[in-house]
């Protein structure tokens, strides 16, 4: 079979995994699919209700026996099936396995009178990088299809222990190394709010799936924005924990063994509260006893308490809306301003943060991504004969030479020195202004972007290089009546010019806009507490 | 100037840094110099007393004003000068700067009525890898001489903030990558107990200096035993903290940027209590605000309390005395046995631990050390024209090819997989036996070794690959009347045969023997508490 046949076979297997009665016909041909699930007729009104709760509410109801996992799971399976048909966001769909797992959990609760763990009975959606025993992990490569995983990833196994139910693995771009979601197997995943816009990437399937509430918490990964961009483009919350907080063991990955900048795994959800539920549930399983890279650092609620006290007494917040490389589009500049104004109005001290050498940081991380001359990703692409997707060359140019060890070690050293210098800048700021509680910044220079237009990763990737904790908070939507073209714009670089030229008030009208709340390394407790408050101040703390 | 002249100049500068009245003449020509400082006449009896306290006692006295830092510093400067003349363990000696610093601290205390920090006025000895503003860091390379550091290393700066006084930087082997201490600048550093034995390495100058109480706490580094071997060879305690616990920022190093296995920094001292003083004092300064690699993990005394409770209720201890590669000499086998018996006798459960794939681990770490084809170290050696020291080729063969990126990333991945598998073995053990509190093992296959005979690093380096916390505890001394040659010995490898052939009961009579107490990653609180108890059971908890 040629690669086209293998890909077509996978597509027909995905289609066949959806029971006939969950098919929606005809597929709506409008651009926005966001409101469709409610009126699709696939879910009963009770099922629609079940998919409308927060995960935190659901686990409480499940634990009390007020709702059954089979009912919750069935509801999410149906809604996921609808989401797939609307946005093309699925790589693996296995409702039968899920319902079997849910049934066992219901029986356990009935018999034992207690839950197996804090996520008892809750469906969790997985990016197609996490291995589930018995299923395929393609990661968007045709050449990976047809192999079935022999064991769970560490995180899958621990989520399972905590009581999570698995039912779907969502789409990713070929290689994972781009912030849109397109591959030669399933094609392109679109944004629920408009088929013209990207769902983001690389955890783009999660963005679309959770965005449409086909999932309540989705698991993504991030080495240059891949959790945060899909969160931002779908008006969701997402956290990029620092490396070492969540277990990445036994997951599939591109460029395995590249450890100058680590990819990290974390949740995408509708609220900061649900992100916290995910983190605390995983940490309760002591992931450091299973994955050597996880730091033995249980969730520390005293750090949350300290953060909450600070929220009352007043935060000291830094912000920037221009990293020196690429000026964001008007809706994003307005988004940052909204957050800054809102914080100031509520008694917090908000001061400009000078982004220190982000140009250097972005150059360095881009070099790190291609240190092997892109050999790893092109090996997996070429193994099937499939072509590279269009977006890839933004980051991964196959004509680049491989680094040698001196260069590789030098990159490690440059990264460390940059991080140390950044800490110095923070201390200098603090000597003037007191403790810096977080930094507010754009996560992308654009609102949810039109296809094939994602060019600049720097707002996200500089934070990966620093390994800072970052939480994306949804802010607003682009508005053609307010967000006019920037007539004063003077580009500082070719990239700056290219990105700004893409802005079109009409085309972006209604596209989600977000910021990231950036905290120090391993500050998940504090940064999440602040992000929750930012969302609350914006009126986005709970989304429908 | 040729390299010989540069080296000779440095030697004469070291000699000139010792005030004439601290010179001992004639230098004793016996093999053992261990007891000499007490009768050298350089120190008054009061000064001898001051150098006899533990660091913990001294900082308490200093804080109360019962002793002055200038007196303590002067005593240690004198004793360090004697140690240098006996063992050749110094690279930089600067008593004037030290006494000036001590005077300022005394004045501060007198004026402010409080200390600057937990190490107020305490002299701390530094391995010649830590930078002190204004001084040279040669690290044993002739080509590095003549440059003066423009700033302190992060650790130096934080120790200074905590009140430490600096007076000496101690000798290391050329490259740091061997476990004996010899370079072309100062020659060889010897063991205070016999000139025939090595002081260990690469923190060998610290081993000799602290061994002779020319230092009370010395700072070493360890990427394959370099803290633990000198501790063992000098009947001292030493801790290899896990990576990320102590700040390594802005220190000199070989192979900077090699991050598959990290060198770590930690103290060498006469007691576990003094090791703890060092760790708690540094952590109090929040090193994570200065060095991005340090995990924000303050000292957690609740973990110590839990460990102490476990000491009462009974530990579960694993042990091994053969890693499958190289059988230790009889004194070391007896050392492990002594510890095992002692633990058992005191109600602890001690079970065999099967060292999982240590052969693989040792091979892998040896490959990691030479990933750049040894380019980095030979560049610095060749820059002056000096020859390589004899021991180097044990680990660093200049004829090796450089790894490529695929191999380098593969090494990262192999290390991670090995660590994860090791955690699985621990969980399997625990499923049978309950929580594994620590593992007792040899740190070297030999007691303090004869010169040029250190060949096998595996007992130490496998633990570096795992990044486990490890504390060396002094146990006993080789005894020709007990530790007979092993007549049943059947070598499993050439290395095994070579190492065992070196054993000679007569030559090793009296040489220090130690074990390492190994705990999980980042278990400094617990592992140190257990190590302290092991020392106590052996009667080695406080040494003169």
Boltz contact constraints between the chains, C-beta under 6 A:
constraints:
  - contact:
      token1: [A, 249]
      token2: [B, 420]
      max_distance: 6.0
  - contact:
      token1: [A, 256]
      token2: [B, 413]
      max_distance: 6.0
  - contact:
      token1: [A, 257]
      token2: [B, 409]
      max_distance: 6.0
  - contact:
      token1: [A, 257]
      token2: [B, 410]
      max_distance: 6.0
  - contact:
      token1: [A, 257]
      token2: [B, 412]
      max_distance: 6.0
  - contact:
      token1: [A, 257]
      token2: [B, 413]
      max_distance: 6.0
  - contact:
      token1: [A, 258]
      token2: [B, 409]
      max_distance: 6.0
  - contact:
      token1: [A, 259]
      token2: [B, 412]
      max_distance: 6.0
  - contact:
      token1: [A, 292]
      token2: [B, 419]
      max_distance: 6.0
  - contact:
      token1: [A, 292]
      token2: [B, 420]
      max_distance: 6.0
  - contact:
      token1: [A, 295]
      token2: [B, 295]
      max_distance: 6.0
  - contact:
      token1: [A, 296]
      token2: [B, 522]
      max_distance: 6.0
  - contact:
      token1: [A, 371]
      token2: [B, 405]
      max_distance: 6.0
  - contact:
      token1: [A, 372]
      token2: [B, 405]
      max_distance: 6.0
  - contact:
      token1: [A, 402]
      token2: [B, 405]
      max_distance: 6.0
  - contact:
      token1: [A, 403]
      token2: [B, 405]
      max_distance: 6.0
  - contact:
      token1: [A, 405]
      token2: [B, 371]
      max_distance: 6.0
  - contact:
      token1: [A, 405]
      token2: [B, 372]
      max_distance: 6.0
  - contact:
      token1: [A, 405]
      token2: [B, 402]
      max_distance: 6.0
  - contact:
      token1: [A, 405]
      token2: [B, 403]
      max_distance: 6.0
  - contact:
      token1: [A, 409]
      token2: [B, 257]
      max_distance: 6.0
  - contact:
      token1: [A, 409]
      token2: [B, 258]
      max_distance: 6.0
  - contact:
      token1: [A, 410]
      token2: [B, 257]
      max_distance: 6.0
  - contact:
      token1: [A, 412]
      token2: [B, 257]
      max_distance: 6.0
  - contact:
      token1: [A, 412]
      token2: [B, 259]
      max_distance: 6.0
  - contact:
      token1: [A, 413]
      token2: [B, 256]
      max_distance: 6.0
  - contact:
      token1: [A, 413]
      token2: [B, 257]
      max_distance: 6.0
  - contact:
      token1: [A, 419]
      token2: [B, 292]
      max_distance: 6.0
  - contact:
      token1: [A, 420]
      token2: [B, 249]
      max_distance: 6.0
  - contact:
      token1: [A, 420]
      token2: [B, 292]
      max_distance: 6.0
  - contact:
      token1: [A, 522]
      token2: [B, 296]
      max_distance: 6.0
